C-alpha cells in the first residue's frame, strides 16, 4: 500500500473491512447470560466478524436515511489499516452505522451494509499510536452522548489480530475495526434525520456526518 497516497483525502479502504461483534466488556457481560441458549449454547471462542461492503464507504459528510428508516445506531470505532508486513500501518476514526436490531448471532447484512453506512475519517500513520488508552467522544447535536474507552476492549488489538489471523489472513489494505461499545442499557446512541454526529479522539482528525433524508424524484421520502 502507498501510505502517502492513502493519507490524502478523501480516503476509501483498498481492501475488505471487518468488524468484531461483542468486543467490549460491558456488552459481552450483558449478553453472557444468553450465550448458553439456542442456537449456539455456548459463548463464542473466536472473534465473531462481519463485513462492511464497499457500498457502505462514505466520505461525503452526510448519510441519507432511506426506505422509511427513521433512526440509526451510532457505532464509533477505530479502523486499523493493515500494511504489507501484516502489521498495522495506519488508522482512522469510523462511524459504523447500523439500523437498530435485536440479534447479534447472525448480524443481518441489510441492517449493516446499506449504502453509506460506514463513515470514514482521515487516515493517520500508525507510528507512535497507542490505542489501548484511547477514548472516543461521540457528540450528537453538540452534546457528548458517549465516551468509548478502548481500554475496555474484550480483545485488545494485539489479541484481536492474533485471534483473527488464526483462522483467516488479513491482506495489505484490509481494515480491522476494533468494535463498537453500547451504553449502560445495552443500546447505542441513535441519530435521526437532521442530527449532526461528531467523533473525536486525541491524535485524530474529527469525523463529522449529518443525517439527512434521501430524496426521490417526487421529493422527500
ABEGO torsion letter per residue (X at the ends): XBAAAAABOBBBBABBBBBBBGABAAAAAAAAAAAABOAAGBBBABBBBBBBBAAABBAAGBBBBBGGBABBBBBBBBBBBBBAAGBBABBBBBBBBBBBBABAABBBAAAAABBGABBBBBBBBABGBBAAABBBBBBBGGBBABBBBAAABABBAAAAAAAAAAABBBBBGBBBBAEBBBBAAGBBBBBBBGBBBBBBBBGBBBBBBBBBBBBBAAEBX
